[in-house]
Amino acid sequence: MTEILLERNRNFAKGQLLPQNLVQQRENTLHTHQPHTIVVCCSDSRVCPEFIFNCGLGEIFVIRTAGNTVDSLVLESIKFAVNIFPIQQIILMGHTNCGAIRTIYFDNQAQSKFPTISLEILPSIQTARELFNSNDEGAINFATIENLKKQLSKVSTYPTIAQKFQEGTLKIWTGIYNLEIGIFDIIGII
């Protein structure tokens, strides 16, 4: 399934979308759907997994939060999906130029404006600041990857998910979607 989604993403980046009969898909999924993949990603309006992976209705189960943060509600949503649907993989997707990470990185008032999001993202930003000691794009990109690592740790150790992972029935992969070129690059697979 991973290779199919990556190939579909490359086609999306070239503007070669699969023909979709949405009326037929809507009818076929009216009473049931069988998504094979969970995508946890940012709420950013430029990051739409259904388009990025060139998928039709019922193929992917999408969970979106600002900064693609993982909290207890996201974990329970993942637990729900892996217990109800034939989920084969979870994709944790960060993206370039993330507004949530950028805002918390540069806005001194962000912690008081967005305390819950800040709580999740700030450790990754602090690590980036310590290593880069500057406000350049490299620091933002590093914070984005660190944020993904933090999510991966939360998701992979959550009891239901960890059990399915250990049984070999579930894969988890992380990656970055590049807004500029439309390509999703895998960072890691477990």
Secondary structure as UniProt FT lines:
FT   HELIX           2..13
FT   TURN            14..15
FT   HELIX           22..28
FT   STRAND          37..42
FT   TURN            45..46
FT   HELIX           49..52
FT   TURN            53..54
FT   TURN            57..58
FT   STRAND          60..65
FT   HELIX           66..68
FT   HELIX           72..84
FT   STRAND          89..95
FT   TURN            96..97
FT   HELIX           99..106
FT   TURN            108..109
FT   HELIX           110..113
FT   HELIX           115..132
FT   HELIX           137..157
FT   HELIX           159..167
FT   STRAND          171..178
FT   TURN            179..182
FT   STRAND          183..189
//
